Structure formats: structure tokens, C-alpha cells
Amino acid sequence: MEPDIFDTLWEVIEQRADDTSGKKSYVRSLLYHQKGIDKSLEKVGEEAVEYILAVKGGEADRITSEAADLIFHLMVSLKKAGISFNSVKEELIARRAGMNLHD
């Protein structure tokens, strides 16, 4: 069974955040930008707009690509905000538990 892609991506984001080797990384450039959290939030906003435009345009490949970009940047902003991706998953699980799927 393949590992969950979101868990794998979160691990990579955490590894890049903690990497002190001096190696350049896009994740680190977002996390430690001089603008602070604003930089990662700008990227979330940018990717959200690109996703909306892709959906409006109806191009399936572009929608998929922009959705992936949006999720990635959202995860980076969560890391910058000090929120674990597991807390988001737990919130979704709690919400699912409260849903009555038979209505």
C-alpha cells in the first residue's frame, strides 16, 4: 500500500523547514522569507485565483494542476502558522463523524 501523499508531502515540508544544511529549497524560501507568513499567504491567494480561473475555463488538466499547487501552498502556510496537517485531518474526521449521510 502506498503511503498517503498528503502525509508524504507534509513530511517533506517538515524536513525542508528543519534543514540547516544551507541547501536552497522553495519550501524554505517561503517559510523563512523576510515578509514572514505574508509570503506564504500571498502564494495561497495567488494559487486560489489561478484555481478559480482554471475551473471557470473548464480545462481539466489545468484544474488538477492548480488544485495541487493550492493544496501544496496551503500546507506550507499551515507549517508557517505552526499548525500540524494532522490537526486539519482530525478536524475533517470529526466533521465526517457528525455528518448524517442518509439524509
Residue pairs with C-beta under 8 A, 6 or more apart in sequence:
6 71
6 75
6 85
6 89
7 85
9 72
9 75
10 75
10 85
10 86
12 27
13 27
13 75
13 76
13 79
14 79
16 25
16 27
16 28
16 31
17 27
17 28
17 31
17 79
19 25
19 28
27 76
30 39
30 40
30 43
30 73
30 76
30 80
31 40
31 76
31 79
31 80
33 39
33 40
35 42
36 80
37 77
37 80
37 81
40 73
40 76
40 77
40 80
41 77
43 73
43 76
43 77
44 70
44 73
44 74
44 77
46 73
47 66
47 69
47 70
47 72
47 73
48 70
50 66
50 69
50 70
51 63
51 66
51 67
51 69
51 70
53 66
54 62
54 63
54 65
54 66
55 63
75 85
78 84
78 85
78 88
79 85
